[in-house]
Amino acid sequence: MMECVGFSVQHTDGCARCGYLHTGHGVVETPAFMPIGTQGSVKAVEQRELEGIDARIILANTYHLYLRPGLEVLEKAGGLHRFMGWRNAILADSGGYQVFSLSDLRSITEDGVTFHSHIDGSKHQFTPESVVNAGRIMGPDIMMVLDECLDYPADRERALFSVDMTSRWAERSREEFAKTAARYGHEQYLFGIVQGSVYGDLRERSAERLVELDFDGYAIGGLSVGEPLEEMYRMTDVVNAILPEGKPRYLMGVGTPENLLESVERGVDLFDCVLPTRNGRNGQAFSRNGRLTLRNAVYKTDFTPIDPECSCYACRNFTRAYIRHLIQAKEVLALQLVSLHNLTFYLWLMEETRKAIREGTFAAWKSETFARLGRRGNRDVNDSATAPTSTTGRRTTCTVQ
């Protein structure tokens, strides 16, 4: 068993591993998927529903919460957990991705990044130190360092500059974190973020520098931004070969069910992605046999559940035909039901993943699951076209014994 403060790897199966992440708001079993609650709310899904499907951790975003409602409000409320009435764990992204996506509204210096609010145009600055202090005020269980996330493609010279600046920012973040204290009676963890675009040697450079700083955990950032899938998997392999085996690894912004399983196979522990809720709000549901675009006419008189094998509230009580009717009528309930179902599916997928790792059957289970999920790839289950049953970029070596 491999351990660090707050995290332990209990079982391994090849590079895949399952364990426990201990937080002040409960234990998170890994591999885990984090529903995205960017502004202190998972869109169309309320907190009691998240608890009902056993969501142990959600993701919030420092950039959005800093701008609205603001740190003063969150501090007076006693932190984000109390403000939003959430009893389980929270990971707060630094907001770096959001700031750097505002290419026309921000400027970068060694000190940090100056940007204009997308809400009212007001001017603000994020520094590595200010982001850590914002995290102390918000009070998430896990906070992320400020980093620079590049677009794809990025030339090598620009990626090298970004890696070195992100490393210097990470060191400043680590120093500020060590000088400050948690405010609300629970421990907080600080994760570093590995960058480097799709350049393997730059990813190695970034990972090695962050490991020297001894963070509580490590994220792999700057992927799932348009690069080919095989590049994403290759960079994950490169980074995980360097990151400590006994600390949590978080692949940011990923992804489809197929992406999650491929990345678990490479040793990733934590994931977040907008797909379950964003697709749900657009009427697309995930099932054990592929995706369903429920607004399509084929479901008009389909009186079966979204997924007959699912026991979520939507599948127990409503049919595809009814949910399609709600979508066509623009009823808000449709967004809620499909989003809730999709999150249930993602959490189920991670639960089954952990079970397979514990039993030492992950490779066979993954292959069987891909035969169902991936037999038509990401296509709708009613699409007659055939797609590949797997993705490329499989890892061939592993440091886990």
Long-range contacts (C-beta under 8 A, 24 or more apart in sequence): 2-245, 2-246, 3-246, 4-216, 4-244, 4-246, 4-247, 5-216, 6-187, 6-189, 6-216, 7-216, 7-217, 7-246, 7-247, 7-248, 8-246, 9-245, 9-246, 10-358, 11-357, 11-358, 11-360, 12-357, 12-400, 12-401, 13-356, 13-357, 13-360, 13-361, 13-362, 13-363, 14-265, 14-362, 14-363, 14-398, 14-400, 15-240, 15-265, 15-266, 15-267, 15-395, 15-398, 15-399, 15-400, 16-264, 16-265, 16-267, 16-353, 16-357, 16-362, 17-267, 17-269, 17-357, 17-400, 18-353, 18-354, 18-357, 18-358, 19-269, 21-57, 21-89, 21-248, 21-269, 21-270, 23-57, 23-89, 23-141, 23-142, 23-186, 23-187, 23-189, 24-89, 24-141, 24-185, 24-186, 24-187, 24-188, 25-81, 25-87, 25-88, 25-89, 25-90, 25-141, 25-186, 26-56, 26-87, 26-88, 26-89, 27-56, 28-56, 28-57, 28-89, 29-56, 29-354, 30-248, 30-269, 30-270, 30-354, 31-260, 31-264, 31-268, 31-269, 31-270, 31-271, 31-350, 31-353, 31-354, 31-357, 32-56, 32-57, 32-269, 32-270, 32-271, 32-350, 33-260, 33-271, 33-272, 33-273, 33-346, 33-347, 33-349, 33-350, 34-58, 34-59, 34-91, 34-270, 34-271, 34-272, 35-59, 35-272, 35-276, 35-277, 35-343, 35-346, 36-272, 36-273, 36-274, 36-277, 37-84, 37-86, 37-90, 38-64, 39-64, 39-65, 39-68, 40-65, 40-80, 40-83, 40-84, 41-84, 42-277, 42-339, 42-343, 43-277, 43-278, 43-281, 43-335, 43-339, 44-277, 44-280, 44-281, 44-332, 44-335, 44-336, 44-339, 44-340, 45-277, 45-336, 45-339, 45-340, 45-343, 47-84, 47-85, 47-86, 49-313, 49-340, 50-86, 50-88, 50-343, 51-87, 51-88, 52-313, 53-312, 53-340, 53-343, 53-344, 53-347, 54-347, 55-88, 55-343, 55-347, 56-88, 56-89, 57-88, 57-89, 57-90, 57-91, 57-141, 58-86, 58-88, 58-89, 58-90, 58-91, 59-90, 59-91, 59-92, 59-93, 59-272, 60-90, 60-91, 60-92, 60-93, 60-138, 60-140, 61-92, 61-93, 61-95, 61-98, 62-92, 62-93, 62-94, 62-95, 62-131, 62-134, 62-135, 62-138, 62-143, 62-144, 63-93, 63-94, 63-95, 63-96, 63-98, 63-99, 63-126, 64-95, 64-98, 65-92, 65-138, 66-95, 66-124, 66-134, 67-117, 67-118, 67-119, 67-124, 68-119, 71-134, 71-137, 71-138, 74-137, 74-138, 74-139, 75-137, 75-183, 78-139, 78-184, 79-137, 79-138, 79-139, 79-183, 79-184, 80-138, 80-139, 80-140, 81-139, 81-184, 82-184, 89-141, 89-142, 90-139, 90-140, 90-141, 90-142, 91-140, 91-141, 91-142, 91-143, 91-144, 91-250, 91-270, 91-272, 92-135, 92-138, 92-140, 92-142, 92-143, 92-144, 93-144, 93-252, 94-126, 94-131, 94-135, 94-143, 94-144, 94-145, 94-146, 94-147, 94-193, 95-126, 95-131, 95-146, 96-126, 96-131, 96-144, 96-146, 96-147, 96-148, 96-149, 96-193, 96-221, 97-149, 97-221, 97-252, 97-253, 99-126, 100-148, 100-149, 100-150, 101-149, 108-148, 108-165, 110-165, 110-168, 112-146, 112-169, 113-146, 113-148, 127-172, 128-169, 128-170, 128-172, 128-173, 128-176, 129-172, 129-173, 129-176, 131-173, 132-173, 132-176, 132-177, 132-180, 132-190, 133-176, 133-180, 135-188, 135-190, 136-180, 136-181, 136-182, 136-183, 136-188, 137-183, 139-182, 139-183, 139-184, 139-186, 139-188, 140-188, 141-186, 141-187, 141-188, 141-189, 142-188, 142-189, 142-190, 142-191, 142-216, 142-217, 143-188, 143-189, 143-190, 143-191, 144-190, 144-191, 144-193, 144-219, 145-169, 145-170, 145-173, 145-174, 145-190, 145-191, 145-192, 145-193, 145-215, 146-173, 147-193, 147-195, 147-221, 148-195, 149-195, 149-221, 149-222, 149-225, 150-195, 150-197, 150-222, 150-225, 151-225, 151-226, 152-197, 152-198, 152-225, 152-226, 152-227, 153-197, 153-198, 153-226, 153-227, 154-197, 156-199, 156-202, 159-195, 159-196, 159-197, 159-199, 159-202, 160-199, 160-202, 162-195, 162-197, 163-195, 163-196, 163-202, 163-205, 163-206, 166-193, 166-195, 166-206, 167-206, 167-209, 167-210, 170-209, 170-210, 170-213, 170-215, 171-213, 174-213, 174-214, 174-215, 189-216, 189-217, 190-215, 190-216, 191-215, 191-216, 191-217, 191-218, 191-219, 191-248, 191-250, 192-217, 192-218, 192-219, 193-218, 193-219, 193-220, 193-221, 193-252, 194-218, 194-219, 194-220, 194-221, 194-222, 194-239, 194-243, 195-221, 195-222, 196-222, 196-235, 197-222, 197-227, 198-227, 198-231, 198-234, 198-235, 200-234, 200-235, 200-238, 203-235, 203-238, 203-239, 204-238, 204-239, 204-242, 207-238, 207-239, 207-242, 207-243, 208-242, 211-242, 211-243, 211-244, 215-247, 216-247, 216-248, 217-247, 217-248, 217-249, 217-250, 218-243, 218-244, 218-247, 218-248, 218-249, 218-250, 219-249, 219-250, 219-251, 219-252, 220-249, 220-250, 220-251, 220-252, 220-268, 221-252, 223-251, 223-252, 223-253, 223-254, 224-252, 224-253, 224-254, 224-255, 224-259, 224-273, 225-253, 229-259, 229-391, 229-392, 229-393, 230-391, 230-392, 230-393, 231-393, 232-259, 232-393, 233-262, 233-263, 233-266, 233-391, 233-392, 233-393, 233-394, 233-395, 234-393, 236-263, 236-266, 236-268, 237-266, 237-393, 237-395, 240-266, 240-267, 240-268, 240-399, 241-397, 241-399, 245-399, 245-400, 256-378, 257-286, 257-345, 257-346, 257-349, 257-373, 258-370, 258-373, 258-374, 258-377, 258-378, 258-391, 260-346, 260-349, 260-350, 260-353, 261-349, 261-353, 261-366, 261-369, 261-370, 262-391, 262-393, 262-394, 264-353, 264-357, 264-362, 265-362, 265-363, 265-366, 265-394, 265-395, 266-395, 267-398, 267-400, 275-342, 276-339, 276-342, 276-343, 276-345, 276-346, 277-339, 277-342, 277-343, 279-338, 279-342, 280-335, 280-338, 280-339, 280-340, 280-341, 280-342, 280-343, 281-335, 281-338, 281-339, 283-324, 283-327, 283-334, 283-338, 284-338, 284-380, 285-338, 285-341, 285-342, 285-345, 286-341, 286-342, 286-345, 286-346, 287-345, 287-381, 288-345, 288-372, 288-373, 289-372, 289-373, 289-381, 290-372, 290-373, 290-375, 290-376, 290-379, 290-380, 290-381, 291-378, 291-379, 291-380, 291-381, 292-320, 292-380, 292-381, 292-382, 293-380, 293-382, 294-320, 294-323, 294-324, 294-327, 294-338, 295-324, 295-327, 295-328, 296-324, 296-380, 296-382, 298-382, 299-323, 299-324, 300-324, 306-338, 306-341, 307-341, 307-345, 310-341, 310-344, 310-345, 310-348, 312-340, 312-341, 312-344, 312-345, 313-337, 313-340, 314-338, 314-340, 314-341, 315-341
